[in-house]
Amino acid sequence: MLAHALRGDDRQQGRVRGTEDLTEREHQILGLISQGMSNKLIARELDISEGTVKVHVKHLLKKLALHSRVEAAVWALKNLP
């Protein structure tokens, strides 16, 4: 949840939980979410449809056990290089 993301509770044994399961595209989208970009802007940036972005966001949230794109942005800022 957001409280866990804010506290940075997601590191386990020196690695970041869940990132090994993300596809390269999901990593890209997570990075763009953390920059505050909307689905529409992400779609334009990556030259894909907004619907495709939504699917990727849904999958990465599930893989990281997060509930919102705000949580994902906070999590990414705290846990990714």
QUIQUI-V868495 format. One record per pair of residues at least 4 apart in sequence whose C-alpha atoms are under 7 Angstrom apart, sorted by the first residue. I is the first residue (numbers start at 1). J is the second residue. D is the distance in whole Angstrom. If there is no record, write none. Layout:
i=<I	I>
j=<J	J>
d=<D	D>
This chain:
i=<1	1	1	2	2	3	4	4	5	5	5	5	5	6	8	10	10	11	11	11	12	12	16	18	18	21	22	22	22	23	24	25	26	26	26	27	28	29	30	30	31	32	32	32	33	33	34	34	34	34	37	37	38	39	39	39	39	40	40	41	42	43	43	43	43	43	44	48	49	50	51	52	53	54	55	56	57	58	59	60	61	61	61	61	62	66	66	67	68	69	70	71	72	73	74	75	76>
j=<5	66	67	6	71	7	8	9	9	10	71	74	75	74	78	16	17	15	16	17	16	17	79	63	64	63	26	27	60	27	28	29	30	56	60	31	32	33	34	76	35	36	37	42	37	73	73	74	76	77	41	42	42	43	50	53	54	44	50	45	46	47	48	49	50	53	48	52	53	54	55	56	57	58	59	60	61	62	63	64	65	66	67	72	66	71	72	71	72	73	74	75	76	77	78	79	80>
d=<6	6	7	6	5	6	6	5	6	7	6	6	5	7	6	7	6	6	5	6	6	6	7	6	5	7	6	6	7	6	6	6	6	6	6	6	6	6	6	7	7	7	6	7	5	6	4	7	6	6	6	6	6	6	6	6	7	6	6	6	6	6	5	5	5	6	7	7	7	6	6	6	6	6	6	6	6	6	6	6	6	5	6	7	6	6	7	7	6	6	6	6	6	6	6	6	5>
